[in-house]
Amino acid sequence: MGIIEDALREEKIRNQQIREVYLHEINSLPRGSLTVKEVGANRYCYLRYREGDKVRLKYAGKAEVVEDELSKKIERRRELESLLKDLGSDMKLIEKVIRD
C-alpha cells in the first residue's frame, strides 16, 4: 500500500495548505447576513451576526452603495465555509485510511 499511502499523505498536505488559504480569506470577509431597513425614502444596510447568545446589527452603509458588494462577499464566505466543511470530511477519511 506504499504508493496509495504516499498519495494520501500528499493529499493531506495539500488539504492543509488549502485549509489555511480558505481560513485566511474567510477571516477577511464579513460574517452574518445582510439586512436592509427603510427609513423614510432611504434604504440602509446592516450586517446581522451573532456574538454568543446575542444578535448584533452593524451599520454597513446606504443600500444603493454597499448592498451588491456585501451580498457577494457574504455569499463568497458561505461558499468557502462549505468548502472548508467538505475539506474537513476529506481529511477525516484520509487520516482513517492512513492509520489502518
VMD Tcl script that builds the backbone (N, CA, C; Angstrom):
set m [mol new atoms 300]
animate dup $m
set s [atomselect $m all]
$s set {name element resname resid chain x y z} {
  {N N MET 1 A 0.832 -1.202 0.000}
  {CA C MET 1 A 0.000 0.000 0.000}
  {C C MET 1 A 0.870 1.257 0.000}
  {N N GLY 2 A 2.124 1.166 -0.368}
  {CA C GLY 2 A 3.060 2.275 -0.328}
  {C C GLY 2 A 2.696 3.431 -1.227}
  {N N ILE 3 A 2.349 3.169 -2.483}
  {CA C ILE 3 A 2.051 4.238 -3.440}
  {C C ILE 3 A 0.769 4.968 -3.033}
  {N N ILE 4 A -0.236 4.207 -2.656}
  {CA C ILE 4 A -1.514 4.816 -2.251}
  {C C ILE 4 A -1.321 5.632 -0.973}
  {N N GLU 5 A -0.579 5.093 -0.036}
  {CA C GLU 5 A -0.341 5.801 1.221}
  {C C GLU 5 A 0.433 7.096 0.974}
  {N N ASP 6 A 1.422 7.062 0.087}
  {CA C ASP 6 A 2.179 8.274 -0.253}
  {C C ASP 6 A 1.271 9.323 -0.899}
  {N N ALA 7 A 0.399 8.867 -1.791}
  {CA C ALA 7 A -0.529 9.787 -2.450}
  {C C ALA 7 A -1.483 10.418 -1.430}
  {N N LEU 8 A -1.944 9.625 -0.477}
  {CA C LEU 8 A -2.843 10.151 0.554}
  {C C LEU 8 A -2.126 11.141 1.464}
  {N N ARG 9 A -0.876 10.872 1.767}
  {CA C ARG 9 A -0.100 11.816 2.589}
  {C C ARG 9 A 0.089 13.148 1.852}
  {N N GLU 10 A 0.360 13.071 0.551}
  {CA C GLU 10 A 0.482 14.297 -0.247}
  {C C GLU 10 A -0.847 15.045 -0.287}
  {N N GLU 11 A -1.933 14.310 -0.424}
  {CA C GLU 11 A -3.263 14.924 -0.438}
  {C C GLU 11 A -3.565 15.589 0.909}
  {N N LYS 12 A -3.143 14.961 1.978}
  {CA C LYS 12 A -3.346 15.537 3.316}
  {C C LYS 12 A -2.613 16.868 3.437}
  {N N ILE 13 A -1.381 16.929 2.962}
  {CA C ILE 13 A -0.594 18.172 2.999}
  {C C ILE 13 A -1.259 19.236 2.138}
  {N N ARG 14 A -1.711 18.849 0.949}
  {CA C ARG 14 A -2.380 19.795 0.055}
  {C C ARG 14 A -3.657 20.330 0.695}
  {N N ASN 15 A -4.423 19.451 1.334}
  {CA C ASN 15 A -5.655 19.867 2.009}
  {C C ASN 15 A -5.362 20.840 3.144}
  {N N GLN 16 A -4.288 20.608 3.886}
  {CA C GLN 16 A -3.922 21.510 4.976}
  {C C GLN 16 A -3.561 22.889 4.437}
  {N N GLN 17 A -2.861 22.924 3.303}
  {CA C GLN 17 A -2.499 24.206 2.703}
  {C C GLN 17 A -3.738 24.942 2.200}
  {N N ILE 18 A -4.630 24.218 1.560}
  {CA C ILE 18 A -5.869 24.826 1.072}
  {C C ILE 18 A -6.702 25.335 2.242}
  {N N ARG 19 A -6.725 24.577 3.320}
  {CA C ARG 19 A -7.477 24.970 4.521}
  {C C ARG 19 A -6.990 26.326 5.038}
  {N N GLU 20 A -5.678 26.514 5.075}
  {CA C GLU 20 A -5.110 27.786 5.541}
  {C C GLU 20 A -5.526 28.942 4.627}
  {N N VAL 21 A -5.522 28.711 3.326}
  {CA C VAL 21 A -5.929 29.747 2.367}
  {C C VAL 21 A -7.396 30.093 2.579}
  {N N TYR 22 A -8.249 29.070 2.724}
  {CA C TYR 22 A -9.682 29.304 2.954}
  {C C TYR 22 A -9.898 30.090 4.246}
  {N N LEU 23 A -9.238 29.684 5.321}
  {CA C LEU 23 A -9.408 30.371 6.601}
  {C C LEU 23 A -8.983 31.831 6.514}
  {N N HIS 24 A -7.892 32.083 5.824}
  {CA C HIS 24 A -7.414 33.456 5.674}
  {C C HIS 24 A -8.450 34.307 4.930}
  {N N GLU 25 A -9.001 33.754 3.846}
  {CA C GLU 25 A -9.997 34.512 3.080}
  {C C GLU 25 A -11.299 34.672 3.869}
  {N N ILE 26 A -11.709 33.624 4.580}
  {CA C ILE 26 A -12.938 33.704 5.387}
  {C C ILE 26 A -12.815 34.810 6.426}
  {N N ASN 27 A -11.656 34.914 7.061}
  {CA C ASN 27 A -11.461 35.937 8.093}
  {C C ASN 27 A -11.489 37.354 7.534}
  {N N SER 28 A -11.242 37.500 6.234}
  {CA C SER 28 A -11.261 38.835 5.636}
  {C C SER 28 A -12.647 39.237 5.140}
  {N N LEU 29 A -13.598 38.303 5.148}
  {CA C LEU 29 A -14.950 38.577 4.646}
  {C C LEU 29 A -15.929 38.816 5.798}
  {N N PRO 30 A -16.987 39.589 5.545}
  {CA C PRO 30 A -17.968 39.852 6.611}
  {C C PRO 30 A -18.755 38.595 6.955}
  {N N ARG 31 A -19.078 38.454 8.231}
  {CA C ARG 31 A -19.879 37.307 8.671}
  {C C ARG 31 A -21.315 37.745 8.874}
  {N N GLY 32 A -22.211 36.781 8.919}
  {CA C GLY 32 A -23.609 37.071 9.180}
  {C C GLY 32 A -24.421 37.178 7.902}
  {N N SER 33 A -25.493 37.939 8.004}
  {CA C SER 33 A -26.370 38.124 6.854}
  {C C SER 33 A -26.665 39.608 6.686}
  {N N LEU 34 A -27.154 39.944 5.526}
  {CA C LEU 34 A -27.429 41.335 5.196}
  {C C LEU 34 A -28.894 41.649 5.475}
  {N N THR 35 A -29.120 42.755 6.153}
  {CA C THR 35 A -30.471 43.228 6.431}
  {C C THR 35 A -30.599 44.644 5.873}
  {N N VAL 36 A -31.658 44.884 5.143}
  {CA C VAL 36 A -31.902 46.215 4.588}
  {C C VAL 36 A -33.110 46.804 5.303}
  {N N LYS 37 A -32.919 48.005 5.848}
  {CA C LYS 37 A -34.012 48.704 6.534}
  {C C LYS 37 A -34.335 49.984 5.782}
  {N N GLU 38 A -35.624 50.284 5.719}
  {CA C GLU 38 A -36.070 51.515 5.075}
  {C C GLU 38 A -36.446 52.528 6.135}
  {N N VAL 39 A -35.842 53.693 6.037}
  {CA C VAL 39 A -36.151 54.796 6.938}
  {C C VAL 39 A -36.545 55.967 6.045}
  {N N GLY 40 A -37.818 56.248 6.035}
  {CA C GLY 40 A -38.314 57.281 5.131}
  {C C GLY 40 A -38.127 56.813 3.695}
  {N N ALA 41 A -37.455 57.650 2.898}
  {CA C ALA 41 A -37.219 57.307 1.498}
  {C C ALA 41 A -35.864 56.633 1.288}
  {N N ASN 42 A -35.108 56.458 2.358}
  {CA C ASN 42 A -33.763 55.899 2.256}
  {C C ASN 42 A -33.719 54.435 2.691}
  {N N ARG 43 A -32.797 53.692 2.080}
  {CA C ARG 43 A -32.585 52.288 2.448}
  {C C ARG 43 A -31.163 52.152 2.994}
  {N N TYR 44 A -31.037 51.452 4.139}
  {CA C TYR 44 A -29.745 51.284 4.792}
  {C C TYR 44 A -29.455 49.802 5.004}
  {N N CYS 45 A -28.201 49.420 4.835}
  {CA C CYS 45 A -27.778 48.031 5.018}
  {C C CYS 45 A -27.137 47.853 6.384}
  {N N TYR 46 A -27.432 46.709 6.977}
  {CA C TYR 46 A -26.831 46.318 8.245}
  {C C TYR 46 A -26.359 44.874 8.137}
  {N N LEU 47 A -25.258 44.588 8.774}
  {CA C LEU 47 A -24.819 43.202 8.906}
  {C C LEU 47 A -25.412 42.662 10.190}
  {N N ARG 48 A -26.082 41.533 10.090}
  {CA C ARG 48 A -26.681 40.881 11.257}
  {C C ARG 48 A -25.860 39.628 11.535}
  {N N TYR 49 A -25.308 39.549 12.762}
  {CA C TYR 49 A -24.484 38.399 13.137}
  {C C TYR 49 A -24.627 38.117 14.625}
  {N N ARG 50 A -24.163 36.965 15.035}
  {CA C ARG 50 A -24.264 36.532 16.425}
  {C C ARG 50 A -22.953 36.727 17.165}
  {N N GLU 51 A -23.059 37.199 18.386}
  {CA C GLU 51 A -21.948 37.243 19.343}
  {C C GLU 51 A -22.445 36.524 20.578}
  {N N GLY 52 A -22.061 35.268 20.719}
  {CA C GLY 52 A -22.579 34.470 21.814}
  {C C GLY 52 A -24.063 34.244 21.633}
  {N N ASP 53 A -24.849 34.651 22.625}
  {CA C ASP 53 A -26.300 34.477 22.556}
  {C C ASP 53 A -27.014 35.671 21.933}
  {N N LYS 54 A -26.286 36.756 21.703}
  {CA C LYS 54 A -26.912 37.981 21.223}
  {C C LYS 54 A -26.743 38.155 19.721}
  {N N VAL 55 A -27.778 38.707 19.101}
  {CA C VAL 55 A -27.725 39.056 17.687}
  {C C VAL 55 A -27.362 40.535 17.604}
  {N N ARG 56 A -26.337 40.814 16.821}
  {CA C ARG 56 A -25.847 42.189 16.679}
  {C C ARG 56 A -26.158 42.706 15.281}
  {N N LEU 57 A -26.376 44.006 15.188}
  {CA C LEU 57 A -26.528 44.693 13.911}
  {C C LEU 57 A -25.406 45.708 13.804}
  {N N LYS 58 A -24.740 45.715 12.658}
  {CA C LYS 58 A -23.662 46.667 12.427}
  {C C LYS 58 A -23.983 47.433 11.152}
  {N N TYR 59 A -24.013 48.729 11.262}
  {CA C TYR 59 A -24.331 49.569 10.112}
  {C C TYR 59 A -23.274 49.388 9.031}
  {N N ALA 60 A -23.709 49.197 7.788}
  {CA C ALA 60 A -22.777 48.966 6.683}
  {C C ALA 60 A -22.804 50.091 5.646}
  {N N GLY 61 A -23.867 50.873 5.629}
  {CA C GLY 61 A -23.939 51.980 4.676}
  {C C GLY 61 A -25.270 52.020 3.952}
  {N N LYS 62 A -25.380 52.980 3.051}
  {CA C LYS 62 A -26.609 53.099 2.255}
  {C C LYS 62 A -26.700 51.926 1.299}
  {N N ALA 63 A -27.906 51.415 1.138}
  {CA C ALA 63 A -28.130 50.216 0.325}
  {C C ALA 63 A -27.680 50.410 -1.119}
  {N N GLU 64 A -27.881 51.582 -1.673}
  {CA C GLU 64 A -27.503 51.822 -3.062}
  {C C GLU 64 A -26.002 51.660 -3.274}
  {N N VAL 65 A -25.226 51.915 -2.244}
  {CA C VAL 65 A -23.772 51.902 -2.347}
  {C C VAL 65 A -23.182 50.533 -2.038}
  {N N VAL 66 A -23.671 49.854 -1.000}
  {CA C VAL 66 A -22.985 48.657 -0.497}
  {C C VAL 66 A -23.738 47.336 -0.654}
  {N N GLU 67 A -25.003 47.362 -1.019}
  {CA C GLU 67 A -25.816 46.144 -0.997}
  {C C GLU 67 A -25.261 45.032 -1.891}
  {N N ASP 68 A -24.968 45.322 -3.146}
  {CA C ASP 68 A -24.477 44.283 -4.062}
  {C C ASP 68 A -23.120 43.744 -3.624}
  {N N GLU 69 A -22.228 44.640 -3.258}
  {CA C GLU 69 A -20.882 44.237 -2.846}
  {C C GLU 69 A -20.926 43.358 -1.596}
  {N N LEU 70 A -21.701 43.767 -0.605}
  {CA C LEU 70 A -21.808 42.976 0.625}
  {C C LEU 70 A -22.460 41.628 0.375}
  {N N SER 71 A -23.470 41.597 -0.462}
  {CA C SER 71 A -24.134 40.329 -0.777}
  {C C SER 71 A -23.150 39.348 -1.399}
  {N N LYS 72 A -22.315 39.823 -2.304}
  {CA C LYS 72 A -21.319 38.963 -2.949}
  {C C LYS 72 A -20.298 38.452 -1.940}
  {N N LYS 73 A -19.856 39.328 -1.043}
  {CA C LYS 73 A -18.866 38.925 -0.041}
  {C C LYS 73 A -19.444 37.895 0.930}
  {N N ILE 74 A -20.682 38.098 1.344}
  {CA C ILE 74 A -21.322 37.156 2.260}
  {C C ILE 74 A -21.519 35.812 1.579}
  {N N GLU 75 A -21.926 35.831 0.317}
  {CA C GLU 75 A -22.096 34.586 -0.442}
  {C C GLU 75 A -20.756 33.864 -0.602}
  {N N ARG 76 A -19.706 34.615 -0.874}
  {CA C ARG 76 A -18.365 34.009 -1.003}
  {C C ARG 76 A -17.948 33.359 0.315}
  {N N ARG 77 A -18.215 34.027 1.434}
  {CA C ARG 77 A -17.867 33.454 2.736}
  {C C ARG 77 A -18.618 32.139 2.955}
  {N N ARG 78 A -19.887 32.106 2.611}
  {CA C ARG 78 A -20.677 30.875 2.776}
  {C C ARG 78 A -20.143 29.747 1.894}
  {N N GLU 79 A -19.756 30.076 0.667}
  {CA C GLU 79 A -19.169 29.069 -0.216}
  {C C GLU 79 A -17.892 28.500 0.384}
  {N N LEU 80 A -17.040 29.387 0.882}
  {CA C LEU 80 A -15.772 28.951 1.471}
  {C C LEU 80 A -15.995 28.110 2.724}
  {N N GLU 81 A -16.970 28.494 3.537}
  {CA C GLU 81 A -17.265 27.713 4.743}
  {C C GLU 81 A -17.752 26.316 4.366}
  {N N SER 82 A -18.535 26.209 3.301}
  {CA C SER 82 A -18.997 24.914 2.830}
  {C C SER 82 A -17.823 24.078 2.316}
  {N N LEU 83 A -16.944 24.707 1.543}
  {CA C LEU 83 A -15.765 24.006 1.045}
  {C C LEU 83 A -14.862 23.553 2.191}
  {N N LEU 84 A -14.751 24.388 3.207}
  {CA C LEU 84 A -13.937 24.052 4.371}
  {C C LEU 84 A -14.521 22.856 5.113}
  {N N LYS 85 A -15.833 22.797 5.203}
  {CA C LYS 85 A -16.508 21.663 5.842}
  {C C LYS 85 A -16.237 20.378 5.055}
  {N N ASP 86 A -16.356 20.457 3.727}
  {CA C ASP 86 A -16.071 19.294 2.878}
  {C C ASP 86 A -14.610 18.865 3.011}
  {N N LEU 87 A -13.731 19.831 3.113}
  {CA C LEU 87 A -12.311 19.545 3.276}
  {C C LEU 87 A -12.057 18.808 4.585}
  {N N GLY 88 A -12.776 19.197 5.635}
  {CA C GLY 88 A -12.655 18.516 6.923}
  {C C GLY 88 A -13.101 17.065 6.838}
  {N N SER 89 A -14.177 16.812 6.100}
  {CA C SER 89 A -14.646 15.434 5.907}
  {C C SER 89 A -13.608 14.616 5.151}
  {N N ASP 90 A -13.012 15.227 4.126}
  {CA C ASP 90 A -11.970 14.539 3.363}
  {C C ASP 90 A -10.766 14.213 4.245}
  {N N MET 91 A -10.403 15.159 5.105}
  {CA C MET 91 A -9.248 14.950 5.988}
  {C C MET 91 A -9.508 13.792 6.951}
  {N N LYS 92 A -10.700 13.691 7.477}
  {CA C LYS 92 A -11.034 12.590 8.380}
  {C C LYS 92 A -10.895 11.252 7.673}
  {N N LEU 93 A -11.374 11.196 6.448}
  {CA C LEU 93 A -11.285 9.967 5.668}
  {C C LEU 93 A -9.825 9.616 5.371}
  {N N ILE 94 A -9.044 10.592 4.970}
  {CA C ILE 94 A -7.626 10.356 4.689}
  {C C ILE 94 A -6.900 9.846 5.928}
  {N N GLU 95 A -7.150 10.484 7.064}
  {CA C GLU 95 A -6.481 10.072 8.303}
  {C C GLU 95 A -6.908 8.650 8.703}
  {N N LYS 96 A -8.161 8.328 8.485}
  {CA C LYS 96 A -8.646 6.997 8.813}
  {C C LYS 96 A -7.952 5.948 7.941}
  {N N VAL 97 A -7.819 6.232 6.647}
  {CA C VAL 97 A -7.192 5.267 5.730}
  {C C VAL 97 A -5.704 5.130 6.033}
  {N N ILE 98 A -5.042 6.246 6.311}
  {CA C ILE 98 A -3.605 6.202 6.596}
  {C C ILE 98 A -3.325 5.407 7.866}
  {N N ARG 99 A -4.150 5.517 8.872}
  {CA C ARG 99 A -3.958 4.814 10.145}
  {C C ARG 99 A -4.147 3.313 10.007}
  {N N ASP 100 A -5.109 2.919 9.177}
  {CA C ASP 100 A -5.428 1.476 9.069}
  {C C ASP 100 A -4.365 0.688 8.369}
}
mol reanalyze $m
mol bondsrecalc $m
mol representation Tube
mol addrep $m
